[in-house]
Structure formats: C-alpha cells, structure tokens
Amino acid sequence: MIIAVVLSAGESSRMGRPKALLPIEGQRFIERIIRVIGKSRVGRTIVVLGHHADQLRSQIEHLPVEVVINPDYHKGQLSSLHTAIRHIEKDDRCDAMLVH
C-alpha cells in the first residue's frame, strides 16, 4: 500500500498567512491536494499539521485523512517528515510513501 503524506505544518512566514488555506478554483489549497490524492491509488492519506493546526484541521476534518501534529514544526520540513514516518512505521502494509 502507498501512503500519501501531505506536509502542511509550516509557518508560511513569507506568505504572511497559511498557504494551505489559499483559495484555488473554489476550494482551499489543502482540500484540493487531498481530493487529488484521493483520486489516486493511495491507501491512506496523512496530513502533518503544526502551525495553525486547529485552523487547518477545521478545513479538512470532513475529508478522509489522518491528521498528525508535529510539535516541532518550527524546526522545518524534515521534522514533519520524521513525524509522519514515526506515525506510519508500525504499519507493515506500507510499501511506499508519497510525500507532497
């Protein structure tokens, strides 16, 4: 099984607001990513949140995803990837990971 991991824990400091919440074609950017992934053959989708976690979670809670919180998001993307790997490492059905 392929597990999709969406990294969305960053501060979006240069943008000044969460990039994941930007509107794209009538939906939030993060919703669009999750919906496109959902049309693929991935078995699970995990979204890693950190900064603005509550705000982002409220936008995706109706979608078929697992939310994982990275408490160390301020350390950068690699810390979010580590958070995702720790979350899925016990799943022996995982053959591959697609990172977005």
Secondary structure, 3 states (H helix, E strand, C coil): CEEEEEEECCCCCCCCCCHHHCEECCEEHHHHHHHHHHCCCCCEEEEEECCCHHHHHHHHCCCCCEEEECCCHHHCHHHHHHHHHHHHCCCCCCCEEEEC
